[in-house]
Amino acid sequence: MIIKQHLLEETNDYKKYNYFEITENLEEILADDYILYKSSDFKNDSVAEELYKKNFLDKYDRKKDKEIYSLYIDDKKFEEKVKFIYSVIDYKKYINFVAKNIEIRDPLEYTIKYSILDSEGSKIEIYHISIVDISFVF
């Protein structure tokens, strides 16, 4: 298990951190700057927006694909989760990973947990995704 944290903000003595727990099996597909997610130094927001637009908004028609819009595209929590995935996973690395891993038997061996941790010791899990979630959005 890979565990990484990065300072998001600091106000007086209170600090908030990104906190990632990633299985080693997914290390090779991580974006180089995934640890900066949601920080002021993070630069992948536009990449996430472009991929979301390409893979969902441009791909499906609201009139023809009502169910997809109803279940996924109109769901803001789904959109946030997808953009998180697009922000922390490098698309080119993912394509290479798929080519090398034709079959995955246990998706639970391929997970990413993202939490917010603070200096008081509170930890709030925001996302717990697996390779299944990742493959669905790509």
Steps between C-alpha positions, in 0.01 A plus 500: 500500500628843404404773745560863409383828643538859389419824679193666347462798728618642827320754717668588827567160660238311298612301195315299235670234290427286196537141613533222243511124558581322174567136428835446333323350196374846402818697558602486134185680379508794741543848360835647597333773704208304648612586853428868428130432434281787630804703605585843361790336310277251316492554123291207369154653540482586130602145402221359719249742345606408146480125565160533667372701204642252247393179676158611622361834379611469137449124481135484607196688376259623768193405291621160378686395814255613770586212733874572490432865574260410779728243664838662446550830321240697699633359828745757640660246738570272205653792308724588795614138535575473128699823505692372801594188303600707198709723728703226667528240220721568200307401186806387299631295791155347540490395132839328539382334821192359325714362216722319753217380725246332274324334793468608862360237733468697824415868453536557874875461454485818287364777719546865588365655818499877520437672831537838661708487816539785746742594773240402762517138383166496318493305176209514258500255213382675184551229237572128503536393139620187327617411153132435418416867560804612304424278200136613497590866449776444245 
